[in-house]
Amino acid sequence: MTVHLYLSLMPEALIASMLSPEEFGTYYSVGTTKKQHGQAIFVELDPDFRHEFFRIEAGVQRCTPHQDGSLKKSVYISTYRVLEHVPLNAMGKLHLVTGYGQSLALERGSDFPQQDSSFYMYQEIAPVNPLVVSSLSPVKFYDFIIKDPESMIHLPAIAFVDLELGELANDPEHGAVRDLPYPYIHHLRECLMELQSKEILTKMVNRTQSIEFPFRMIKSGIYIGKPKQLNYYPLPSREELRSKYYRWWRSANI
């Protein structure tokens, strides 16, 4: 039977499973009665992917049905430095799974969004997960973290998402909060105002931010980058989410 390879980003891990992407998403987020449910983000990998850093073949061999015939749900191959050792060309669809098991599969995009506001907020997902604001657009933020030799912060790989700031993206001090769900609005305004008044490109909002975030607040999509390549997984428009992916959208808004 087919054995799938999944790159989990929440938390970072390489997993072999006999479950299809949809089945794995439900299992990984909802699980069994033994554990609490939670969001999940994972990427389908080429099943032929192999790398000397991982014992993939050994993990695949352990993916055999149980005695009762049920499929092996997961074999953890690695939970350390996974993202940096998985080539971006081995990555397929990215799945956003709500805490209620509803999965949305995203295809890799080809056109990156243009800079459309003064400020942005990024939730870094892996290998570290601080919440930061920046005057850099997503592609420039990736360049700054991965490629810029002058940057004090440098990572071998990064996965991050840009989150909606609403009116705060252009008017941090006076912009209306409206439906922004963030509990740290006052601190967020202060951080954005510092970007306005100081010669800095990024400002940390929370260094211990929970890796989970409201999926409905994703502005453009998910970004996964390494020195030679940046993968972009665009989120469908709000209209398309409401009409074509209603069950996922409803689950993401609970």
C-alpha positions as CSV (number, residue, x, y, z in Angstrom):
1,M,0.0,0.0,0.0
2,T,1.0,3.6,-0.6
3,V,3.2,5.3,2.1
4,H,3.0,9.1,2.1
5,L,5.7,11.5,3.4
6,Y,4.5,14.6,5.1
7,L,6.4,17.7,6.3
8,S,4.6,19.0,9.3
9,L,5.2,22.6,10.1
10,M,3.1,22.7,13.3
11,P,5.2,21.3,14.9
12,E,8.2,20.8,12.6
13,A,8.5,17.1,11.8
14,L,9.0,14.5,9.0
15,I,6.2,11.9,9.1
16,A,5.5,8.7,7.2
17,S,1.8,7.7,7.0
18,M,-0.5,5.3,5.2
19,L,-3.3,7.8,5.4
20,S,-4.2,10.0,2.4
21,P,-3.6,13.8,2.9
22,E,-7.3,14.4,3.8
23,E,-7.3,11.5,6.3
24,F,-4.0,12.5,7.7
25,G,-5.2,16.1,8.2
26,T,-8.2,14.9,10.2
27,Y,-6.1,12.5,12.3
28,Y,-3.3,15.0,12.9
29,S,-5.6,17.8,14.0
30,V,-8.4,16.0,15.8
31,G,-6.6,12.7,16.6
32,T,-8.3,10.3,19.0
33,T,-10.1,10.8,22.3
34,K,-6.6,10.5,23.9
35,K,-5.5,14.0,22.9
36,Q,-6.9,17.5,22.4
37,H,-7.5,18.9,18.9
38,G,-5.6,21.7,17.3
39,Q,-4.6,23.3,14.0
40,A,-2.2,21.6,11.7
41,I,-0.1,22.7,8.7
42,F,1.7,20.1,6.6
43,V,3.1,19.7,3.1
44,E,2.9,16.6,0.9
45,L,6.3,15.4,-0.1
46,D,7.4,13.4,-3.2
47,P,7.2,9.8,-1.9
48,D,10.5,9.1,-3.5
49,F,12.3,11.8,-1.6
50,R,15.3,10.6,0.3
51,H,18.1,12.4,2.2
52,E,21.0,11.2,4.1
53,F,20.0,13.4,7.1
54,F,16.9,11.3,7.6
55,R,16.2,7.6,8.1
56,I,13.4,7.7,5.6
57,E,13.6,4.1,4.4
58,A,13.5,2.8,7.9
59,G,10.4,4.9,8.6
60,V,8.7,3.7,5.5
61,Q,9.3,0.1,6.4
62,R,7.6,0.6,9.7
63,C,4.4,1.8,7.9
64,T,2.6,-1.5,7.8
65,P,-1.1,-2.2,8.7
66,H,-1.9,-3.1,12.3
67,Q,-3.0,-6.7,13.1
68,D,-6.7,-5.7,12.8
69,G,-6.0,-4.4,9.3
70,S,-6.2,-0.7,10.1
71,L,-3.7,1.6,8.5
72,K,-0.6,2.9,10.2
73,K,-1.4,6.5,10.9
74,S,2.1,8.0,11.6
75,V,5.7,7.1,12.0
76,Y,7.8,10.1,13.1
77,I,11.1,10.0,11.1
78,S,12.6,13.3,12.5
79,T,11.6,16.2,14.6
80,Y,14.9,18.1,14.4
81,R,16.2,20.5,11.6
82,V,13.6,19.1,9.2
83,L,12.7,22.1,7.1
84,E,16.3,23.0,6.2
85,H,17.0,19.5,4.9
86,V,13.9,19.1,2.7
87,P,14.4,20.6,-0.8
88,L,11.6,22.9,-1.9
89,N,11.2,21.1,-5.2
90,A,10.2,17.9,-3.3
91,M,7.2,19.8,-1.8
92,G,3.7,19.4,-3.2
93,K,0.5,20.7,-1.9
94,L,0.3,22.5,1.5
95,H,-2.6,21.7,3.8
96,L,-4.2,24.1,6.3
97,V,-6.2,22.0,8.8
98,T,-8.5,23.7,11.3
99,G,-8.8,22.5,14.9
100,Y,-12.0,20.7,13.8
101,G,-10.3,18.6,11.1
102,Q,-11.4,20.5,8.0
103,S,-8.5,20.6,5.5
104,L,-7.8,23.1,2.7
105,A,-5.2,22.1,0.1
106,L,-3.2,24.9,-1.4
107,E,-1.3,24.7,-4.7
108,R,2.0,26.4,-5.1
109,G,1.6,29.8,-6.8
110,S,3.8,31.5,-9.4
111,D,3.1,35.2,-8.9
112,F,4.0,36.8,-5.6
113,P,1.8,39.6,-4.3
114,Q,3.0,43.2,-4.7
115,Q,3.7,45.5,-1.8
116,D,0.3,47.0,-1.0
117,S,0.7,48.6,2.5
118,S,3.2,50.3,4.7
119,F,3.5,47.6,7.3
120,Y,3.0,43.8,7.6
121,M,2.7,41.3,10.4
122,Y,4.4,37.9,10.1
123,Q,3.8,34.8,12.1
124,E,7.0,32.7,11.7
125,I,6.0,29.0,11.8
126,A,9.3,27.1,11.5
127,P,12.0,26.6,12.5
128,V,11.3,29.4,15.0
129,N,8.0,31.1,15.7
130,P,8.1,34.7,16.9
131,L,5.4,37.1,15.9
132,V,6.9,40.2,14.1
133,V,5.9,43.3,12.3
134,S,7.9,44.7,9.4
135,S,8.0,47.4,6.8
136,L,9.2,44.7,4.3
137,S,6.8,42.9,1.9
138,P,6.8,39.1,2.2
139,V,9.4,38.5,-0.5
140,K,11.7,41.2,0.9
141,F,11.2,39.8,4.4
142,Y,12.3,36.4,3.1
143,D,15.4,38.0,1.5
144,F,16.1,39.8,4.8
145,I,15.9,36.6,6.9
146,I,17.6,34.2,4.5
147,K,19.8,36.1,2.1
148,D,20.9,39.5,3.6
149,P,24.5,39.2,4.8
150,E,24.0,42.3,6.9
151,S,21.1,40.9,8.8
152,M,21.9,39.9,12.4
153,I,19.1,37.3,12.2
154,H,19.8,34.6,9.7
155,L,18.1,31.3,9.2
156,P,18.9,28.4,6.8
157,A,15.1,28.1,6.0
158,I,11.9,29.7,7.0
159,A,8.1,29.1,6.8
160,F,5.9,32.1,7.6
161,V,2.5,33.6,7.0
162,D,1.5,37.2,6.6
163,L,-1.5,38.2,8.8
164,E,-4.1,40.9,8.3
165,L,-3.5,44.3,10.0
166,G,-6.5,46.1,8.5
167,E,-6.3,49.8,8.9
168,L,-3.3,49.5,11.1
169,A,-1.2,48.5,8.1
170,N,-1.1,52.1,7.0
171,D,-2.2,54.1,10.1
172,P,-0.9,52.3,13.3
173,E,-1.9,55.1,15.6
174,H,-5.4,56.0,14.5
175,G,-6.5,53.1,12.3
176,A,-9.7,51.4,13.4
177,V,-9.4,47.9,14.9
178,R,-12.7,46.7,13.5
179,D,-12.7,42.8,13.4
180,L,-9.0,42.3,14.2
181,P,-9.1,39.4,16.8
182,Y,-5.7,40.1,18.3
183,P,-5.7,40.5,22.1
184,Y,-2.5,42.6,22.1
185,I,-3.8,45.5,20.0
186,H,-2.3,48.3,22.2
187,H,1.2,46.6,22.1
188,L,0.8,46.0,18.3
189,R,0.1,49.7,17.7
190,E,3.2,50.6,19.7
191,C,5.4,48.2,17.7
192,L,4.1,49.5,14.4
193,M,4.6,53.1,15.5
194,E,8.3,52.2,16.3
195,L,8.7,51.1,12.7
196,Q,7.5,54.5,11.7
197,S,9.8,56.5,14.0
198,K,13.0,54.4,14.0
199,E,15.3,53.2,11.3
200,I,14.4,49.5,11.7
201,L,13.0,47.0,9.3
202,T,11.4,44.6,11.8
203,K,10.1,44.7,15.3
204,M,9.2,41.6,17.5
205,V,5.7,41.7,18.8
206,N,5.9,38.5,20.8
207,R,8.9,36.1,21.1
208,T,6.8,33.4,22.8
209,Q,3.7,33.7,20.5
210,S,1.6,30.5,20.2
211,I,2.3,28.9,16.8
212,E,-1.4,28.8,16.2
213,F,-3.1,31.7,14.6
214,P,-6.6,32.5,13.1
215,F,-6.6,31.0,9.6
216,R,-9.2,33.6,8.6
217,M,-6.6,36.3,9.2
218,I,-4.2,35.1,6.5
219,K,-3.7,38.0,4.2
220,S,-2.1,36.4,1.1
221,G,-0.8,32.9,1.9
222,I,2.0,30.7,3.3
223,Y,5.7,31.2,2.4
224,I,8.5,28.6,2.6
225,G,11.9,29.7,1.7
226,K,15.5,28.6,1.5
227,P,18.6,30.4,0.0
228,K,17.9,29.5,-3.6
229,Q,14.1,29.4,-3.8
230,L,10.9,30.7,-2.2
231,N,7.7,28.7,-2.4
232,Y,4.4,30.6,-2.1
233,Y,1.1,29.0,-1.4
234,P,-1.6,31.6,-2.0
235,L,-4.9,31.5,-0.1
236,P,-8.1,31.7,-2.3
237,S,-10.1,34.9,-2.2
238,R,-12.6,35.3,0.6
239,E,-15.4,35.0,-1.9
240,E,-14.0,31.7,-3.2
241,L,-13.5,30.4,0.4
242,R,-17.2,31.2,1.2
243,S,-18.6,29.6,-1.9
244,K,-16.3,26.7,-2.8
245,Y,-14.7,25.8,0.5
246,Y,-17.6,26.8,2.8
247,R,-17.1,23.9,5.4
248,W,-13.4,24.8,5.8
249,W,-14.1,28.5,6.0
250,R,-16.9,28.0,8.6
251,S,-14.6,25.8,10.6
252,A,-11.8,28.4,10.4
253,N,-14.1,31.1,11.8
254,I,-15.4,29.1,14.9
